[in-house]
């Protein structure tokens, strides 16, 4: 008889996990699993539970938001690779960015069936200053606001370029002077208002990447940097780049792929990891842990739903 450990956050998504508990456990049972149910009790509880109990199960299913998933994966990484059971994910959080990348189905019943019985494929996991993340490490514009006031900020971030263009108070948005270096010897330096290292097609409405650009198991992360505009012409260039996904090696919207990258700043910079506070540092090295875990996912190769709508025209600049 197969054993399944179901870890859920009872507070996530307006207690959606609690309300669907009977439905999903019935599905797990029908699929032949003996189910152990563990509601999380406090921050870090999911990590400790997985690291202690994980090897005794054939599959772990996590139900909650991106933060809960982050904790479960952190627990798996504490185990030797051969003792890490495959993972399933039922998203019930506010943003659920990573669920788009995994091409998960829409209904809870379909998600539960995929999580328990779907093919678990290897994916990369990130590590920043000793802490793990599933899909993004980021700094700069809106990264703190977006997670402290979810509903309002998600609406704003969904229209990121329009906000940049139309809000006069953003004329003095903070920037960070960064030296960005990679093991191949490439060094980029500039003042950036936003930066991210990720393995995802969507980040809180700020970023929408083409799915063909994001490979979950290639040992590489996508790095994106938004240069600080200092003139109206710079604003126009950045807005045009955002509207058209014009990612270049060293332009207003700079982008490249790497397995490791180090950010060195003049001062302390706050980071977020999967939407949670990830510490404040003057230097941060981000590494890719290739194929560190296995997770059930939908058909990402043929899933063409855009993560976010593209802008059809460049917004007007503030006067």
KEKE-3310 file (N, C-alpha, C; in steps of 0.2 Angstrom, whole numbers, plus 5000, padded with zeros to 4 digits):
npx = (5004:5003:5010:5005:5009:5000:5002:4996:4992:4981:4977:4979:4973:4960:4956:4954:4960:4957:4943:4942:4947:4941:4937:4949:4956:4948:4950:4964:4963:4956:4965:4973:4981:4987:4983:4992:4988:4993:4991:4999:5007:5014:5026:5039:5036:5032:5044:5051:5043:5043:5057:5059:5049:5048:5055:5048:5037:5028:5024:5023:5011:5008:4998:4994:5000:5013:5023:5021:5024:5037:5043:5041:5049:5061:5062:5063:5076:5084:5086:5094:5097:5092:5082:5072:5055:5044:5035:5019:5008:4995:4989:4984:4986:4988:4994:5001:5011:5020:5012:5007:5019:5021:5010:4998:4981:4965:4954:4951:4949:4955:4968:4972:4972:4982:4992:4994:4995:5001:5014:5030:5042:5059:5065:5074:5081:5083:5096:5100:5111:5112:5099:5084:5075:5060:5056:5059:5071:5072:5074:5071:5060:5044:5045:5044:5032:5022:5020:5016:5004:4994:4981:4979:4992:4994:4985:4990:5003:5000:4998:5011:5019:5011:5009:5022:5023:5013:5012:5017:5023:5033:5044:5055:5059:5068:5084:5097:5114:5123:5135:5135:5140:5146:5151:5157:5165:5159:5154:5142:5137:5128:5114:5100:5083:5075:5077:5079:5081:5076:5065:5054:5038:5030:5030:5022:5015:5024:5033:5033:5037:5041:5036:5044:5056:5059:5066:5064:5073:5086:5097:5099:5096:5085:5090:5084:5086:5081:5085:5089:5079:5084:5081:5068:5069:5075:5065:5055:5062:5063:5050:5045:5053:5048:5035:5037:5044:5057:5071:5088:5106:5112:5104:5090:5081:5088:5094:5099:5105:5110:5120:5124:5126:5132:5128:5134:5133:5133:5127:5116:5104:5088:5080:5068:5062:5053:5042:5043:5051:5069:5080:5093:5107:5124:5130:5125:5125:5118:5113:5110:5103:5103:5090:5085:5073:5058:5043:5026:5018:5009:5006:5019:5026:5017:5008:5001:4995:4996:5006:5004:4995:5002:5007:4999:5003:5015:5014:5009:5021:5024:5020)
npy = (4994:5011:5026:5042:5059:5072:5089:5104:5121:5128:5142:5147:5155:5160:5150:5139:5127:5120:5119:5111:5099:5086:5082:5081:5072:5060:5058:5055:5043:5035:5033:5024:5027:5027:5039:5052:5066:5083:5098:5114:5122:5133:5146:5138:5125:5116:5113:5107:5096:5089:5086:5077:5067:5064:5053:5042:5041:5038:5048:5066:5078:5095:5108:5125:5142:5150:5152:5141:5130:5133:5131:5117:5112:5116:5107:5095:5097:5095:5082:5067:5064:5052:5049:5058:5060:5061:5076:5084:5097:5108:5123:5136:5149:5167:5173:5162:5160:5150:5140:5143:5141:5128:5123:5119:5111:5119:5116:5110:5096:5091:5095:5089:5075:5075:5079:5068:5057:5061:5061:5064:5076:5080:5095:5111:5119:5134:5143:5155:5164:5153:5150:5142:5143:5141:5147:5161:5174:5190:5208:5225:5237:5237:5224:5222:5229:5221:5209:5213:5219:5211:5210:5223:5227:5217:5220:5232:5228:5220:5229:5234:5242:5253:5258:5263:5273:5282:5286:5299:5300:5290:5295:5297:5284:5271:5265:5253:5252:5240:5227:5214:5198:5183:5166:5164:5175:5186:5203:5214:5231:5243:5255:5249:5247:5236:5218:5201:5183:5169:5155:5154:5158:5168:5182:5189:5198:5207:5202:5193:5180:5172:5155:5146:5150:5147:5134:5121:5111:5113:5117:5131:5148:5162:5178:5194:5212:5228:5243:5259:5273:5289:5299:5306:5300:5288:5283:5280:5271:5260:5257:5253:5242:5234:5233:5225:5214:5216:5209:5211:5209:5220:5231:5242:5233:5221:5204:5187:5170:5159:5148:5152:5167:5182:5196:5212:5226:5243:5246:5240:5228:5223:5207:5196:5179:5168:5176:5179:5187:5188:5192:5204:5211:5215:5208:5195:5179:5168:5152:5138:5123:5109:5099:5096:5092:5082:5085:5084:5089:5098:5098:5106:5108:5110:5119:5134:5146:5163:5170:5183:5197:5205:5222:5231:5243:5257:5265:5282:5294:5302:5319)
npz = (5000:4996:5003:5007:5011:5016:5017:5022:5022:5033:5033:5021:5006:5009:5018:5009:5008:5019:5017:5007:5011:5013:5000:4993:5000:4999:4985:4985:4992:4984:4974:4979:4990:5007:5018:5027:5036:5038:5045:5044:5057:5061:5055:5046:5050:5040:5034:5044:5046:5034:5033:5043:5042:5028:5021:5024:5016:5000:4992:4993:4996:4994:5000:4998:4998:4988:4997:5007:4999:4996:5009:5010:5000:5005:5016:5009:5003:5013:5014:5009:4991:4986:4995:4994:4992:4978:4973:4975:4970:4976:4973:4983:4987:4987:4975:4968:4958:4953:4950:4937:4930:4931:4924:4930:4932:4933:4942:4959:4961:4949:4951:4963:4959:4949:4957:4966:4957:4945:4933:4940:4937:4936:4942:4943:4957:4967:4976:4987:4996:5005:5007:5001:4985:4975:4963:4961:4965:4970:4969:4973:4965:4970:4976:4990:4993:4986:4992:5005:5004:4997:4988:4982:4977:4968:4958:4954:4950:4939:4929:4926:4917:4914:4926:4929:4919:4921:4935:4944:4956:4955:4949:4957:4960:4970:4966:4964:4964:4956:4954:4943:4942:4933:4932:4920:4918:4914:4917:4923:4926:4934:4938:4945:4945:4947:4949:4945:4948:4941:4938:4930:4922:4926:4937:4950:4942:4937:4928:4913:4905:4889:4887:4881:4883:4896:4904:4915:4920:4915:4922:4922:4926:4923:4922:4925:4923:4927:4921:4928:4923:4918:4911:4900:4888:4892:4900:4890:4882:4891:4894:4881:4879:4890:4885:4873:4877:4875:4877:4880:4880:4887:4889:4892:4897:4903:4900:4904:4904:4916:4927:4939:4949:4955:4965:4969:4979:4983:4995:5008:5002:5001:4999:4991:4992:4983:4986:4999:5013:5011:5017:5020:5012:5006:4997:4986:4982:4970:4966:4955:4958:4950:4944:4957:4964:4962:4954:4951:4936:4924:4906:4900:4889:4878:4883:4880:4886:4889:4902:4906:4899:4885:4882:4870:4865:4867:4883:4887:4891:4908:4911)
capx = (5000:5007:5008:5005:5009:4997:5003:4992:4991:4974:4975:4980:4968:4953:4955:4952:4963:4952:4936:4942:4950:4937:4937:4956:4959:4945:4954:4970:4962:4953:4970:4977:4986:4985:4985:4993:4986:4997:4990:5004:5005:5018:5031:5044:5033:5032:5050:5053:5039:5046:5064:5059:5044:5047:5058:5043:5031:5029:5023:5021:5007:5008:4992:4995:5003:5020:5027:5021:5028:5044:5045:5041:5055:5067:5062:5066:5083:5088:5086:5099:5093:5088:5077:5067:5049:5041:5030:5013:5006:4988:4989:4978:4988:4986:4997:5002:5014:5023:5007:5007:5024:5020:5004:4993:4974:4961:4950:4955:4949:4960:4975:4973:4973:4988:4997:4995:4996:5004:5021:5034:5048:5064:5066:5079:5079:5088:5099:5103:5114:5110:5091:5082:5069:5058:5055:5062:5074:5071:5075:5069:5053:5037:5045:5041:5025:5018:5019:5013:4997:4993:4976:4980:4998:4994:4982:4995:5009:4997:4999:5017:5022:5007:5011:5028:5022:5008:5012:5022:5027:5038:5049:5061:5060:5075:5088:5103:5120:5125:5140:5132:5145:5144:5157:5161:5169:5155:5152:5138:5137:5123:5109:5094:5077:5072:5081:5076:5084:5070:5064:5046:5035:5027:5032:5018:5013:5030:5037:5029:5042:5039:5037:5049:5062:5060:5067:5064:5078:5092:5103:5100:5091:5084:5091:5082:5087:5078:5090:5085:5078:5086:5078:5062:5070:5076:5058:5052:5065:5061:5043:5045:5056:5043:5029:5038:5048:5064:5077:5095:5112:5114:5099:5085:5078:5094:5092:5103:5104:5117:5119:5126:5126:5133:5126:5137:5130:5136:5124:5112:5099:5083:5078:5063:5063:5046:5037:5044:5057:5074:5086:5096:5114:5127:5132:5121:5126:5112:5115:5105:5103:5100:5086:5085:5067:5054:5037:5020:5016:5005:5010:5022:5028:5011:5003:5002:4992:5001:5005:5001:4994:5007:5005:4999:5006:5019:5010:5012:5025:5021:5022)
capy = (5000:5017:5031:5049:5064:5078:5095:5109:5127:5130:5149:5150:5156:5160:5143:5135:5120:5117:5118:5105:5093:5079:5081:5079:5065:5055:5057:5051:5036:5031:5032:5019:5029:5028:5047:5056:5073:5087:5105:5117:5126:5140:5146:5133:5119:5111:5111:5102:5089:5085:5083:5071:5061:5063:5047:5036:5041:5037:5055:5071:5083:5102:5113:5131:5146:5149:5151:5134:5126:5134:5127:5109:5110:5117:5101:5090:5098:5093:5074:5064:5064:5046:5049:5063:5057:5065:5081:5086:5104:5111:5130:5140:5155:5173:5174:5156:5161:5144:5135:5144:5138:5120:5122:5115:5112:5124:5114:5107:5089:5089:5097:5084:5069:5076:5080:5062:5052:5063:5060:5069:5077:5084:5103:5115:5123:5140:5144:5162:5165:5147:5148:5139:5146:5137:5150:5168:5178:5197:5214:5232:5240:5233:5217:5222:5230:5216:5204:5215:5221:5207:5212:5230:5227:5212:5224:5237:5225:5217:5234:5237:5247:5258:5262:5267:5278:5287:5288:5304:5299:5285:5298:5296:5277:5269:5261:5250:5251:5233:5224:5208:5194:5176:5162:5164:5181:5192:5208:5220:5236:5248:5256:5245:5248:5229:5213:5194:5177:5165:5149:5154:5162:5174:5184:5194:5203:5211:5199:5188:5177:5166:5148:5142:5153:5144:5127:5120:5106:5114:5120:5138:5153:5168:5184:5200:5218:5234:5249:5265:5278:5295:5305:5304:5295:5282:5280:5278:5265:5255:5255:5250:5236:5230:5231:5221:5209:5217:5208:5211:5208:5225:5236:5244:5227:5216:5197:5182:5164:5157:5143:5155:5174:5186:5203:5216:5232:5248:5246:5234:5227:5218:5202:5191:5173:5166:5181:5180:5191:5183:5194:5210:5209:5219:5203:5189:5174:5164:5146:5133:5116:5106:5093:5094:5088:5080:5087:5083:5095:5097:5097:5112:5109:5112:5124:5141:5151:5168:5171:5190:5200:5210:5228:5232:5249:5260:5270:5289:5296:5307:5326)
capz = (5000:4995:5008:5005:5017:5014:5021:5020:5026:5034:5032:5014:5001:5013:5021:5004:5009:5025:5015:5002:5014:5012:4993:4991:5003:4995:4979:4986:4994:4978:4970:4982:4995:5014:5018:5033:5035:5043:5044:5046:5063:5062:5050:5047:5052:5035:5033:5049:5045:5028:5034:5048:5040:5021:5018:5025:5011:4993:4989:4997:4992:4997:4998:5001:4993:4986:5003:5009:4994:4998:5015:5009:4996:5009:5019:5004:5002:5019:5014:5003:4985:4985:5000:4993:4988:4973:4976:4971:4973:4975:4975:4986:4990:4984:4969:4965:4952:4951:4947:4930:4926:4931:4920:4934:4930:4936:4947:4964:4960:4944:4954:4968:4955:4946:4963:4969:4953:4939:4933:4944:4933:4939:4941:4946:4963:4968:4982:4988:5003:5010:5008:4994:4982:4970:4956:4960:4970:4967:4973:4970:4964:4972:4979:4997:4993:4982:4997:5011:5003:4990:4983:4979:4974:4962:4953:4951:4946:4933:4924:4928:4913:4914:4933:4928:4914:4923:4942:4945:4962:4954:4946:4961:4963:4972:4962:4967:4960:4957:4950:4942:4939:4932:4932:4914:4918:4912:4922:4921:4931:4933:4943:4943:4949:4949:4947:4947:4946:4941:4934:4930:4917:4929:4944:4953:4937:4935:4923:4909:4900:4885:4890:4877:4886:4903:4905:4922:4922:4911:4926:4921:4928:4919:4925:4922:4926:4924:4922:4931:4918:4921:4906:4897:4883:4895:4902:4884:4880:4896:4893:4875:4881:4893:4881:4868:4879:4871:4882:4877:4884:4891:4887:4897:4900:4902:4902:4902:4907:4920:4933:4945:4948:4961:4965:4974:4979:4987:5001:5009:4998:5003:4994:4992:4989:4982:4989:5006:5014:5010:5020:5018:5011:5002:4992:4986:4976:4968:4962:4952:4960:4944:4945:4964:4967:4957:4955:4946:4933:4918:4900:4899:4882:4874:4886:4877:4889:4892:4909:4907:4893:4883:4880:4863:4863:4872:4886:4886:4897:4912:4909)
cpx = (5004:5005:5009:5005:5006:4998:5000:4992:4984:4972:4976:4973:4961:4951:4952:4954:4959:4946:4936:4946:4947:4938:4944:4958:4955:4948:4960:4969:4960:4959:4975:4982:4983:4988:4986:4992:4990:4995:4996:5002:5008:5023:5037:5042:5033:5039:5053:5050:5042:5052:5064:5055:5045:5050:5053:5037:5033:5028:5021:5017:5007:5002:4993:4997:5010:5025:5027:5025:5035:5047:5045:5047:5061:5068:5065:5073:5087:5089:5091:5094:5089:5083:5071:5061:5047:5036:5025:5011:4999:4989:4983:4980:4985:4988:4998:5005:5017:5018:5006:5013:5024:5014:4999:4986:4971:4957:4954:4955:4955:4967:4977:4975:4980:4994:4999:4997:5000:5011:5025:5040:5053:5064:5072:5077:5085:5090:5102:5105:5112:5103:5089:5076:5067:5058:5058:5065:5074:5073:5073:5062:5048:5038:5043:5034:5020:5016:5016:5006:4995:4988:4977:4986:4998:4990:4986:5000:5006:4998:5005:5019:5018:5008:5017:5027:5018:5008:5018:5026:5033:5044:5056:5061:5067:5078:5094:5109:5123:5131:5137:5137:5143:5151:5161:5165:5165:5153:5148:5137:5132:5119:5103:5089:5073:5077:5078:5081:5079:5070:5056:5044:5031:5029:5028:5015:5018:5033:5033:5034:5039:5040:5043:5056:5064:5060:5068:5069:5084:5098:5104:5094:5091:5085:5089:5084:5084:5082:5086:5085:5080:5084:5071:5063:5072:5070:5055:5055:5064:5054:5042:5048:5051:5037:5030:5043:5055:5070:5083:5100:5114:5110:5095:5082:5084:5092:5098:5102:5111:5115:5121:5128:5127:5132:5130:5135:5134:5134:5120:5106:5094:5081:5072:5064:5056:5041:5038:5051:5063:5081:5089:5104:5117:5130:5128:5123:5120:5115:5110:5107:5099:5096:5086:5079:5064:5047:5032:5018:5012:5009:5013:5024:5023:5006:5005:4999:4997:5000:5002:5000:5000:5003:5005:5002:5010:5015:5013:5016:5022:5024:5024)
cpy = (5006:5022:5038:5054:5070:5084:5101:5115:5129:5137:5151:5150:5156:5153:5138:5127:5116:5115:5112:5099:5086:5077:5078:5073:5059:5053:5053:5044:5032:5029:5027:5021:5029:5035:5049:5063:5077:5094:5109:5122:5133:5140:5141:5126:5114:5109:5106:5095:5085:5082:5077:5065:5059:5056:5041:5036:5040:5044:5060:5076:5089:5106:5119:5136:5145:5148:5144:5130:5127:5131:5119:5108:5111:5110:5095:5090:5096:5085:5073:5064:5058:5045:5054:5061:5063:5070:5082:5093:5106:5118:5133:5146:5161:5174:5167:5156:5155:5140:5136:5141:5131:5118:5117:5116:5117:5122:5110:5099:5087:5090:5091:5077:5070:5076:5073:5057:5054:5061:5066:5069:5081:5091:5105:5118:5129:5140:5151:5163:5159:5146:5146:5143:5141:5141:5157:5170:5185:5202:5220:5233:5235:5226:5217:5224:5225:5211:5206:5217:5217:5209:5218:5229:5222:5216:5229:5234:5222:5222:5238:5243:5253:5262:5266:5273:5284:5289:5293:5303:5294:5288:5298:5289:5275:5265:5258:5249:5244:5232:5217:5204:5187:5173:5162:5171:5187:5196:5213:5224:5241:5250:5253:5246:5241:5224:5206:5189:5172:5159:5148:5159:5168:5176:5190:5199:5207:5208:5193:5186:5172:5159:5145:5145:5150:5137:5125:5115:5107:5116:5127:5142:5158:5174:5190:5206:5224:5240:5255:5270:5285:5301:5302:5299:5288:5279:5277:5271:5259:5253:5251:5243:5231:5228:5226:5215:5210:5216:5207:5210:5213:5231:5238:5238:5222:5209:5193:5176:5162:5152:5146:5163:5178:5193:5207:5223:5237:5248:5240:5234:5221:5213:5198:5185:5170:5170:5182:5184:5186:5186:5201:5210:5214:5215:5197:5185:5169:5158:5142:5126:5112:5100:5091:5091:5086:5082:5086:5089:5093:5097:5104:5113:5111:5116:5131:5147:5156:5169:5178:5193:5205:5216:5229:5238:5252:5265:5277:5290:5302:5314:5329)
cpz = (5000:5001:5005:5011:5014:5019:5018:5025:5027:5033:5025:5010:5004:5015:5016:5005:5014:5022:5010:5004:5012:5005:4991:4994:5001:4989:4980:4988:4988:4973:4973:4987:5002:5016:5026:5032:5040:5041:5047:5052:5064:5056:5052:5049:5046:5033:5037:5048:5040:5029:5038:5045:5033:5019:5019:5021:5004:4989:4994:4993:4997:4995:5002:4996:4991:4992:5007:5005:4995:5004:5014:5005:5000:5013:5015:5003:5007:5019:5008:4997:4985:4990:4999:4989:4983:4976:4972:4974:4971:4978:4977:4989:4986:4976:4965:4958:4949:4948:4939:4926:4926:4927:4924:4931:4935:4942:4953:4963:4955:4947:4959:4964:4952:4951:4965:4964:4946:4939:4936:4940:4937:4937:4945:4952:4964:4975:4983:4995:5008:5010:5001:4992:4976:4963:4956:4966:4967:4972:4970:4970:4965:4975:4986:4997:4991:4987:5003:5010:4996:4986:4979:4975:4968:4956:4950:4947:4940:4927:4925:4924:4913:4921:4932:4924:4917:4930:4943:4951:4961:4950:4950:4964:4965:4967:4966:4962:4961:4952:4949:4939:4938:4931:4926:4913:4916:4918:4919:4927:4929:4939:4941:4948:4951:4946:4949:4944:4946:4937:4933:4924:4919:4936:4946:4948:4935:4929:4920:4904:4896:4888:4887:4880:4893:4903:4912:4924:4918:4915:4925:4924:4923:4923:4922:4926:4923:4926:4924:4925:4922:4916:4903:4891:4886:4897:4895:4882:4885:4895:4886:4876:4884:4889:4876:4870:4876:4876:4878:4882:4889:4889:4893:4901:4899:4904:4900:4906:4910:4925:4940:4944:4954:4960:4970:4973:4983:4994:5002:5004:5000:4997:4996:4989:4989:4986:4996:5007:5015:5013:5017:5018:5006:4996:4992:4980:4976:4964:4960:4955:4955:4947:4953:4967:4961:4959:4950:4943:4927:4912:4898:4892:4877:4877:4884:4880:4891:4899:4911:4900:4891:4881:4873:4860:4868:4876:4886:4892:4901:4910:4915)
residu = (UNK:UNK:UNK:UNK:UNK:UNK:UNK:UNK:UNK:UNK:UNK:UNK:UNK:UNK:UNK:UNK:UNK:UNK:UNK:UNK:UNK:UNK:UNK:UNK:UNK:UNK:UNK:UNK:UNK:UNK:UNK:UNK:UNK:UNK:UNK:UNK:UNK:UNK:UNK:UNK:UNK:UNK:UNK:UNK:UNK:UNK:UNK:UNK:UNK:UNK:UNK:UNK:UNK:UNK:UNK:UNK:UNK:UNK:UNK:UNK:UNK:UNK:UNK:UNK:UNK:UNK:UNK:UNK:UNK:UNK:UNK:UNK:UNK:UNK:UNK:UNK:UNK:UNK:UNK:UNK:UNK:UNK:UNK:UNK:UNK:UNK:UNK:UNK:UNK:UNK:UNK:UNK:UNK:UNK:UNK:UNK:UNK:UNK:UNK:UNK:UNK:UNK:UNK:UNK:UNK:UNK:UNK:UNK:UNK:UNK:UNK:UNK:UNK:UNK:UNK:UNK:UNK:UNK:UNK:UNK:UNK:UNK:UNK:UNK:UNK:UNK:UNK:UNK:UNK:UNK:UNK:UNK:UNK:UNK:UNK:UNK:UNK:UNK:UNK:UNK:UNK:UNK:UNK:UNK:UNK:UNK:UNK:UNK:UNK:UNK:UNK:UNK:UNK:UNK:UNK:UNK:UNK:UNK:UNK:UNK:UNK:UNK:UNK:UNK:UNK:UNK:UNK:UNK:UNK:UNK:UNK:UNK:UNK:UNK:UNK:UNK:UNK:UNK:UNK:UNK:UNK:UNK:UNK:UNK:UNK:UNK:UNK:UNK:UNK:UNK:UNK:UNK:UNK:UNK:UNK:UNK:UNK:UNK:UNK:UNK:UNK:UNK:UNK:UNK:UNK:UNK:UNK:UNK:UNK:UNK:UNK:UNK:UNK:UNK:UNK:UNK:UNK:UNK:UNK:UNK:UNK:UNK:UNK:UNK:UNK:UNK:UNK:UNK:UNK:UNK:UNK:UNK:UNK:UNK:UNK:UNK:UNK:UNK:UNK:UNK:UNK:UNK:UNK:UNK:UNK:UNK:UNK:UNK:UNK:UNK:UNK:UNK:UNK:UNK:UNK:UNK:UNK:UNK:UNK:UNK:UNK:UNK:UNK:UNK:UNK:UNK:UNK:UNK:UNK:UNK:UNK:UNK:UNK:UNK:UNK:UNK:UNK:UNK:UNK:UNK:UNK:UNK:UNK:UNK:UNK:UNK:UNK:UNK:UNK:UNK:UNK:UNK:UNK:UNK:UNK:UNK:UNK:UNK:UNK:UNK:UNK:UNK:UNK:UNK:UNK:UNK:UNK:UNK:UNK:UNK:UNK:UNK:UNK:UNK:UNK:UNK:UNK:UNK:UNK)
# end
